[in-house]
Amino acid sequence: MGALFASVSVASTVAMLGQRYGYGERIAAMVVVSTLASFVSMGAVLLLWQRMGGF
């Protein structure tokens, strides 16, 4: 279960910090990339978990 939580994006934390320090536009692109990467990583973790008999 820890691997599933580790694969979740931290986009909200990154966005708050970026906005506070004046990097709002740059952070917006990073949030999109990290969200897409989290979909891929969560999918991979769930697929491996299913194949190992975790469900």
DARA-V718400 format. One record per helix or strand of 2 or more residues. SS is the DSSP state (helix for helix, strand for strand). FROM is the first residue (numbers start at 1). TO is the last residue. If there is no record, write none. Layout:
SS&FROM&TO  SS&FROM&TO
//
This chain:
helix&2&6  helix&11&20  helix&24&51
//
